[in-house]
Amino acid sequence: MALQQGILAESERSHFADCIRRVAHDRCRASFAELFEHFAPRLKSYLIRLGSDPLAAEELVQEVMLNVWRKAGQYDPGQASVSTWLFRIARNRRIDSLRRMSKPELDAEDPMLRPPDTETPDVLVNRQQIEIVVRRELGSLPDEQLTLLEAAFYDGLSHSEIARRFDLPLGTVKSRIRLAFQRLRGSLQSDQ
């Protein structure tokens, strides 16, 4: 019985290798259809067992079989059976698919990827003047306000984190930062 199954398996391997050869050399649609009919459901089950959802598995099988149609000439019966070759392609396609999902392609039209517009001279001068006023006013703030502003903007701390770091009530932190902003805003408005 085992000998008979071995002979059947060998004749099946030889048959599918001939189908691949006919697809490669003659573009034989009947041979391709036979390969598809036999292997597509098996490949889909395999991909689902690997963790793909049924729809994704079906799409991957389509890609694998399209690859077989295009690259049947690359199959080497001395290296592997047709089934081993197809399952390896399916596994590799799934890995490629997972990589694409973890690294989505960038959209060249995304505004975040465009370089900033060059500033006109008047905008540049205005921004520089504002920076001078802000630096001057920061230097004139009381230390308790300046320290909290630095913690918020340079260290990126939230108000509650600042309160814990400096052992201050949260309301005190918020009011000192608000007072500092009011003073800066007043200076900027009076300079314009």
C-alpha positions as CSV (number, residue, x, y, z in Angstrom):
1,M,0.0,0.0,0.0
2,A,2.8,2.5,1.0
3,L,4.7,1.6,-2.2
4,Q,1.5,2.3,-4.3
5,Q,1.0,5.7,-2.6
6,G,4.7,6.5,-3.2
7,I,4.3,5.7,-6.9
8,L,1.1,7.8,-7.1
9,A,2.8,10.7,-5.3
10,E,5.8,10.5,-7.7
11,S,3.6,10.4,-10.8
12,E,1.6,13.4,-9.4
13,R,4.9,15.4,-8.8
14,S,6.0,14.5,-12.4
15,H,2.6,15.6,-13.8
16,F,2.6,19.0,-12.1
17,A,6.2,19.5,-13.2
18,D,5.1,18.9,-16.8
19,C,2.2,21.4,-16.3
20,I,4.7,24.0,-15.2
21,R,6.9,23.2,-18.2
22,R,3.9,23.6,-20.6
23,V,3.0,26.9,-19.0
24,A,6.6,28.1,-19.3
25,H,7.2,27.0,-22.9
26,D,3.8,27.0,-24.5
27,R,1.7,29.3,-22.3
28,C,-0.7,26.4,-21.9
29,R,-3.9,27.7,-20.3
30,A,-5.2,24.2,-19.6
31,S,-2.1,23.3,-17.7
32,F,-2.2,26.5,-15.7
33,A,-5.9,26.0,-14.9
34,E,-5.1,22.5,-13.6
35,L,-2.3,23.9,-11.4
36,F,-4.6,26.6,-10.2
37,E,-7.5,24.2,-9.4
38,H,-5.3,21.9,-7.5
39,F,-3.0,24.3,-5.6
40,A,-5.1,27.4,-5.0
41,P,-7.3,26.0,-2.2
42,R,-4.3,24.3,-0.6
43,L,-2.3,27.6,-0.7
44,K,-5.3,29.5,0.8
45,S,-5.6,27.0,3.7
46,Y,-1.8,27.2,4.3
47,L,-1.9,31.1,4.4
48,I,-4.9,31.1,6.7
49,R,-3.0,28.7,9.0
50,L,-0.1,31.1,9.0
51,G,-2.4,33.8,10.2
52,S,-3.8,35.6,7.2
53,D,-7.5,36.4,7.1
54,P,-9.4,34.6,4.3
55,L,-9.7,37.6,2.1
56,A,-6.0,38.4,2.4
57,A,-5.1,34.8,1.8
58,E,-7.2,34.7,-1.3
59,E,-5.5,37.8,-2.7
60,L,-2.1,36.3,-1.9
61,V,-3.0,33.1,-3.7
62,Q,-4.0,35.2,-6.8
63,E,-0.5,36.9,-6.6
64,V,1.2,33.5,-6.3
65,M,-0.6,32.1,-9.2
66,L,0.0,35.2,-11.3
67,N,3.7,34.8,-10.4
68,V,3.5,31.1,-11.6
69,W,2.1,32.3,-14.9
70,R,4.8,34.9,-15.4
71,K,7.8,33.0,-14.0
72,A,7.1,29.4,-14.7
73,G,10.3,29.2,-16.6
74,Q,12.2,29.8,-13.4
75,Y,11.0,26.6,-11.9
76,D,13.7,24.0,-11.5
77,P,12.5,20.4,-10.9
78,G,15.9,19.5,-9.7
79,Q,15.6,21.9,-6.8
80,A,12.1,21.2,-5.5
81,S,8.7,19.8,-6.2
82,V,6.1,22.1,-7.7
83,S,4.2,22.1,-4.4
84,T,7.4,23.1,-2.4
85,W,8.1,25.8,-4.9
86,L,4.5,27.2,-4.8
87,F,4.3,27.1,-1.0
88,R,7.6,28.9,-0.7
89,I,6.4,31.6,-3.1
90,A,3.2,31.9,-1.0
91,R,5.2,32.2,2.3
92,N,7.4,34.8,0.8
93,R,4.5,36.8,-0.6
94,R,2.9,36.8,2.9
95,I,6.1,38.0,4.4
96,D,6.3,40.8,1.8
97,S,2.7,41.7,2.5
98,L,3.4,41.9,6.3
99,R,6.4,44.2,5.6
100,R,4.3,46.5,3.4
101,M,1.7,46.8,6.2
102,S,4.3,47.7,8.8
103,K,6.0,50.2,6.5
104,P,3.2,52.0,4.5
105,E,4.2,53.7,1.3
106,L,4.6,57.5,1.6
107,D,2.3,59.7,-0.5
108,A,4.4,62.2,-2.4
109,E,1.5,64.6,-2.4
110,D,1.3,64.7,1.4
111,P,1.7,68.3,2.5
112,M,3.7,67.2,5.5
113,L,6.4,65.9,3.1
114,R,6.8,69.1,1.1
115,P,9.5,71.5,2.0
116,P,8.3,74.7,3.6
117,D,7.7,77.7,1.4
118,T,10.6,80.1,1.3
119,E,9.8,83.1,3.5
120,T,9.6,86.5,1.8
121,P,12.0,89.1,3.2
122,D,9.3,91.0,5.0
123,V,8.0,87.9,6.8
124,L,11.6,86.9,7.7
125,V,12.4,90.3,9.2
126,N,9.1,90.4,11.1
127,R,9.7,86.9,12.5
128,Q,13.2,87.9,13.6
129,Q,11.9,91.1,15.3
130,I,9.3,89.0,17.2
131,E,12.1,86.6,18.3
132,I,14.1,89.5,19.6
133,V,11.1,90.8,21.6
134,V,10.3,87.3,23.0
135,R,14.0,86.7,24.1
136,R,14.1,90.1,25.7
137,E,10.9,89.6,27.6
138,L,11.8,86.0,28.6
139,G,14.9,87.5,30.2
140,S,12.8,90.0,32.2
141,L,10.4,87.4,33.6
142,P,10.6,86.5,37.3
143,D,12.6,83.3,37.8
144,E,9.6,81.4,39.1
145,Q,7.7,82.0,35.8
146,L,10.7,81.5,33.6
147,T,11.7,78.2,35.2
148,L,8.2,76.8,34.7
149,L,8.0,78.0,31.1
150,E,11.3,76.3,30.4
151,A,10.1,73.1,31.9
152,A,6.9,73.2,29.8
153,F,8.5,74.1,26.5
154,Y,12.1,72.9,26.6
155,D,11.5,69.8,28.7
156,G,8.1,69.1,27.3
157,L,6.5,68.6,30.7
158,S,2.8,68.8,31.3
159,H,1.5,71.1,34.1
160,S,1.0,68.2,36.5
161,E,4.5,67.0,35.8
162,I,5.9,70.5,36.5
163,A,3.9,70.6,39.7
164,R,5.5,67.3,40.9
165,R,9.0,68.2,39.8
166,F,9.0,71.6,41.6
167,D,6.7,70.5,44.4
168,L,4.1,73.2,43.7
169,P,0.3,73.1,43.7
170,L,-1.1,72.6,40.2
171,G,-3.0,75.8,40.4
172,T,0.2,77.8,41.1
173,V,1.9,76.2,38.1
174,K,-1.0,77.1,35.8
175,S,-1.3,80.7,37.1
176,R,2.5,81.4,36.8
177,I,2.6,80.1,33.3
178,R,-0.6,82.1,32.4
179,L,0.9,85.3,33.9
180,A,4.1,84.7,31.9
181,F,2.1,84.4,28.7
182,Q,0.1,87.5,29.4
183,R,3.3,89.5,29.9
184,L,4.8,88.1,26.6
185,R,1.5,88.8,24.7
186,G,1.4,92.3,26.1
187,S,4.9,93.0,25.0
188,L,4.3,91.7,21.5
189,Q,1.1,93.7,21.1
190,S,2.8,96.9,22.2
191,D,5.7,96.4,19.8
192,Q,3.5,96.0,16.8
